[in-house]
Amino acid sequence: MSQLTLALHAVQAQLAEATRLSGREAGAVQLLAVSKTFPAAAVREVYAAGQRAFGENYVQELQAKAAELADLAITWHFIGPLQSNKTRIVAETAHWVHSIERLKIAERLSAQRPAHLPPLNVCVQVNVSGEESKSGCAPAEAPALLRAVAALPQLQLRGLMCIPEPTPDAATLAARFAVLRQLQAQMAAEGLVLDTLSMGMSSDMAAAVAAGSTMVRVGTAIFGARQYPA
Ligand SMILES: *Cc1c(COP(=O)(O)O)cnc(C)c1O
């Protein structure tokens, strides 16, 4: 069995164990394999081992890999910072976008989503770490952004995403993840259902699952260390 297949199986086992330990139903947390910086051949190998959802951070890289792997039934998730001049490629290529942090980007994605494709699934990225992080909208701004995104015709609002600052402190990490859970509850109270909490990476997967994650985004633990900083 290949190194990548073994690594995928190990992560699947860790995820299953974290899910069980959190008292959640088996399969409650989806695994997104983050393939940024790794070649299409590596994605093909992980796909052959059964993985279907892959995440990319860079628009050009998403575009190139999606073209090269067009023969596979991959669900592509765009999870990186998105500038307005690159939205068209993402609207035409991705199935999901996790990194919506302002309305203008969401409006462009909705307008540019080809009519023959189903609505683009989106999550709003929330800055749960204050000054420790630059990405994501402030928690206080999230409800208004969520309402506006929910009204866009070619987008399907699915939930919330966060990237907490790296911290060895379990309580701090739990508090960061709890911000998304609280926002989800707040929106549910006004009738806006969010079925996805995209949180947890290689280093904090178990904590995220314990905090209610429904999708973990795992790169390093599957593909290995990246060759250039990303
Ligand atoms: C790179 C990246 C990941 C995966 O991180 P690992 O630590 O390699 O698991 C997850 N989410 C986002 C947004 C990323 O950019």
The ligand as a Gaussian input file, in Angstrom:
#p B3LYP/6-31G(d) Opt

LIG

0 1
 C       -3.346000      24.592000       4.476000
 C       -4.691000      24.706000       5.067000
 C       -5.258000      23.640000       5.786000
 C       -4.525000      22.340000       6.082000
 O       -3.546000      22.561000       7.036000
 P       -2.658000      21.347000       7.638000
 O       -2.087000      21.923000       8.866000
 O       -1.649000      21.043000       6.599000
 O       -3.578000      20.211000       7.878000
 C       -6.543000      23.794000       6.259000
 N       -7.243000      24.933000       6.052000
 C       -6.727000      25.965000       5.378000
 C       -7.550000      27.173000       5.175000
 C       -5.444000      25.891000       4.878000
 O       -4.938000      26.941000       4.228000

